[in-house]
C-alpha cells in the first residue's frame, strides 16, 4: 500500500510564499470566477447568436460540445498534469504550488477555486488554441460551453469540500472525490462526475467504495 499523504482538515490557508504579493495571487473567494467568467459567456454567446447569426439549435450543439470537451480536458489535466511525479526540489515545489497544497489542505476555503492569476492566462491560451479549429461564430458558441463547464466544476468543487450533503447524487459525488484525498490519490480524477474514471479505468474498486472517508 502506498504511503498515506498528509491531509489537514483545517479551513484556514497555509502560507506558500514569503512575498505578500505572490501569496495574494494564490488565494481567491469562490465568487470571483463567477464575476469574471459569466460576462465572458454572455459576450461570446451574443457574438455568435447576434453578429454571427447562428441558429439557436446549432448554438446549443456547439455549446454542449464545449461542455463535453471541458469534462475530458479537466480529467486529462487532473490526472496527467496535476498528478505528475515530480523529480528534484524545483519540480516538487512547482507541483506543490499547482496541486500538492490542495491535497495537503483540501478544505482551505481560499484555494478551492482557481485564482484569476492562473485561470485568466489559461483561458486565453485555450481560446487561441481552439481558434485553430473553429471559425469565429462556432467558437463563440463552443467557448462559452467550455467556460460554463469550468464554472460548474469550480462551484461544484467548492461545495463538495464545504457542504454537508446528506443524501442523493451530490453525496455520492462527494464520497467519490473524498476517496481521492483520503484513500487513493492515484484514482478518482473526475470531480463533478466519475464518467471518465470509469472509461479510462481510474475508478475506485467496488470494495473501496465501502470505505467511508471523512466527508463532513
C-alpha positions as CSV (number, residue, x, y, z in Angstrom):
1,X,0.0,0.0,0.0
2,X,1.2,3.5,-0.9
3,X,2.3,5.7,1.9
4,X,-0.6,7.8,3.1
5,X,-0.3,11.5,2.4
6,X,-0.6,14.2,5.0
7,X,-4.1,15.7,4.9
8,X,-5.2,18.6,7.0
9,X,-8.9,19.3,7.8
10,X,-8.2,23.0,8.6
11,X,-10.3,25.5,6.6
12,X,-7.5,28.1,7.0
13,X,-4.9,28.8,4.4
14,X,-1.3,27.7,4.7
15,X,1.3,30.2,3.6
16,X,3.0,29.4,0.3
17,X,5.2,32.4,-0.4
18,X,7.1,34.8,1.9
19,X,6.3,37.6,-0.5
20,X,2.8,39.1,0.3
21,X,2.0,39.9,-3.3
22,X,2.8,36.4,-4.6
23,X,0.9,35.0,-1.7
24,X,-2.2,37.1,-2.5
25,X,-2.2,35.7,-6.1
26,X,-2.8,32.1,-4.7
27,X,-6.0,33.0,-2.9
28,X,-9.4,33.9,-4.1
29,X,-13.0,34.0,-2.8
30,X,-15.2,31.3,-4.6
31,X,-17.4,34.0,-6.1
32,X,-14.7,35.7,-8.1
33,X,-14.7,33.2,-11.1
34,X,-18.4,33.9,-11.5
35,X,-17.9,37.6,-11.6
36,X,-15.1,37.2,-14.2
37,X,-16.4,34.5,-16.5
38,X,-20.2,34.9,-16.6
39,X,-19.7,38.1,-18.6
40,X,-17.3,36.2,-20.9
41,X,-20.0,33.6,-21.5
42,X,-22.6,36.3,-22.2
43,X,-20.3,38.1,-24.6
44,X,-19.3,35.2,-26.7
45,X,-22.8,33.8,-26.8
46,X,-24.1,37.2,-28.0
47,X,-21.3,37.4,-30.6
48,X,-22.4,34.0,-32.0
49,X,-26.1,34.5,-31.9
50,X,-26.1,38.2,-32.8
51,X,-23.5,39.3,-35.3
52,X,-22.8,35.7,-36.2
53,X,-26.5,34.9,-36.8
54,X,-26.1,31.3,-35.7
55,X,-29.2,29.2,-35.5
56,X,-30.1,28.6,-31.8
57,X,-30.2,24.8,-32.3
58,X,-26.7,24.8,-33.8
59,X,-25.6,27.1,-31.0
60,X,-26.8,24.7,-28.4
61,X,-25.0,21.8,-30.1
62,X,-21.6,23.7,-30.1
63,X,-22.3,24.8,-26.5
64,X,-22.9,21.2,-25.4
65,X,-19.8,20.1,-27.3
66,X,-17.7,22.7,-25.4
67,X,-19.2,21.5,-22.1
68,X,-18.4,17.9,-23.0
69,X,-14.8,18.7,-24.1
70,X,-14.3,20.5,-20.8
71,X,-15.1,17.4,-18.8
72,X,-12.5,15.4,-20.8
73,X,-9.9,18.2,-20.6
74,X,-10.3,18.5,-16.8
75,X,-9.8,14.8,-16.4
76,X,-6.7,14.8,-18.5
77,X,-5.3,17.9,-16.8
78,X,-6.0,16.5,-13.3
79,X,-4.6,13.0,-14.0
80,X,-1.6,13.7,-16.1
81,X,-0.5,17.3,-15.3
82,X,-1.6,17.9,-11.7
83,X,-0.6,14.3,-10.7
84,X,2.7,14.0,-12.5
85,X,5.6,12.6,-10.5
86,X,8.0,15.5,-9.7
87,X,11.7,14.8,-9.6
88,X,14.0,17.3,-7.8
89,X,13.3,20.0,-5.4
90,X,12.3,22.6,-8.0
91,X,9.7,20.3,-9.7
92,X,8.4,19.3,-6.3
93,X,7.9,22.9,-5.4
94,X,6.1,23.6,-8.7
95,X,3.9,20.6,-8.2
96,X,3.1,21.7,-4.6
97,X,2.1,25.2,-5.8
98,X,-0.2,23.9,-8.6
99,X,-1.9,21.0,-6.8
100,X,0.0,19.5,-3.9
101,X,-1.1,22.2,-1.5
102,X,-4.7,21.3,-2.3
103,X,-4.1,17.7,-1.4
104,X,-2.5,18.6,1.9
105,X,-5.1,21.2,2.7
106,X,-8.3,20.1,0.9
107,X,-10.6,22.3,3.0
108,X,-8.6,25.5,2.5
109,X,-11.5,27.9,1.7
110,X,-9.4,30.3,-0.3
111,X,-7.7,27.7,-2.5
112,X,-10.7,25.7,-3.7
113,X,-11.3,27.6,-6.9
114,X,-8.7,28.6,-9.4
115,X,-7.3,32.1,-8.8
116,X,-7.5,34.6,-11.7
117,X,-3.7,34.8,-11.8
118,X,-3.8,31.2,-13.2
119,X,-7.3,30.9,-14.8
120,X,-7.1,34.1,-17.0
121,X,-3.8,33.2,-18.7
122,X,-5.0,29.6,-19.1
123,X,-8.4,30.8,-20.6
124,X,-6.5,33.0,-23.1
125,X,-4.3,30.1,-24.2
126,X,-7.2,27.8,-24.5
127,X,-9.2,30.3,-26.5
128,X,-6.4,30.8,-29.1
129,X,-5.8,27.0,-29.2
130,X,-9.5,26.4,-30.1
131,X,-9.3,29.2,-32.7
132,X,-7.2,26.8,-34.7
133,X,-10.2,24.5,-35.1
134,X,-13.3,26.7,-35.1
135,X,-14.4,29.7,-37.1
136,X,-15.3,32.9,-35.0
137,X,-19.1,32.1,-35.0
138,X,-18.7,28.5,-34.0
139,X,-16.1,29.4,-31.4
140,X,-18.5,31.9,-30.0
141,X,-20.8,29.0,-29.2
142,X,-18.2,26.4,-28.2
143,X,-16.1,28.5,-25.9
144,X,-19.0,29.6,-23.6
145,X,-19.9,25.9,-23.2
146,X,-16.3,25.2,-22.2
147,X,-16.2,28.1,-19.8
148,X,-19.5,27.0,-18.3
149,X,-18.1,23.6,-17.7
150,X,-15.2,25.2,-15.8
151,X,-17.5,27.4,-13.7
152,X,-19.7,24.4,-12.9
153,X,-16.6,22.5,-11.9
154,X,-15.2,25.3,-9.7
155,X,-18.5,25.9,-7.9
156,X,-19.1,22.1,-7.5
157,X,-15.6,21.6,-6.2
158,X,-16.1,24.3,-3.5
159,X,-19.4,22.8,-2.5
160,X,-18.0,19.3,-2.3
161,X,-15.4,20.4,0.2
162,X,-17.7,22.6,2.3
163,X,-21.3,21.5,2.0
164,X,-22.6,18.5,4.1
165,X,-24.7,16.6,1.6
166,X,-26.9,14.1,3.4
167,X,-28.1,12.0,0.5
168,X,-28.6,11.8,-3.2
169,X,-26.2,12.2,-6.1
170,X,-24.3,15.1,-4.5
171,X,-23.4,12.9,-1.6
172,X,-22.1,10.2,-4.0
173,X,-20.1,12.7,-5.9
174,X,-18.6,14.0,-2.6
175,X,-17.7,10.5,-1.4
176,X,-16.1,9.7,-4.7
177,X,-14.0,12.9,-4.5
178,X,-13.0,12.4,-0.9
179,X,-11.7,8.9,-1.6
180,X,-9.3,10.7,-4.0
181,X,-7.8,12.6,-1.0
182,X,-8.1,10.2,2.0
183,X,-7.8,6.8,0.3
184,X,-6.3,6.6,-3.2
185,X,-4.9,9.8,-4.7
186,X,-3.9,7.9,-7.9
187,X,-7.6,7.1,-8.6
188,X,-10.8,9.2,-8.9
189,X,-9.6,12.1,-11.0
190,X,-13.1,13.0,-12.0
191,X,-14.6,15.7,-9.7
192,X,-18.1,16.5,-10.9
193,X,-18.5,13.0,-12.4
194,X,-16.9,9.6,-12.3
195,X,-17.6,9.1,-16.0
196,X,-14.0,9.4,-17.3
197,X,-12.7,7.4,-14.4
198,X,-14.9,4.6,-15.5
199,X,-13.9,5.0,-19.2
200,X,-10.2,5.1,-18.5
201,X,-10.1,2.6,-15.6
202,X,-9.1,5.0,-12.8
203,X,-12.3,4.5,-10.8
204,X,-12.1,3.0,-7.3
205,X,-12.6,-0.7,-6.9
206,X,-16.0,-1.7,-5.6
207,X,-14.7,-2.7,-2.2
208,X,-13.1,0.7,-1.8
209,X,-16.4,2.3,-2.2
210,X,-17.5,0.7,1.0
211,X,-14.9,2.8,2.8
212,X,-16.4,5.9,4.4
213,X,-13.9,8.7,4.3
214,X,-14.4,11.9,6.4
215,X,-16.8,13.9,4.2
216,X,-18.2,16.3,6.8
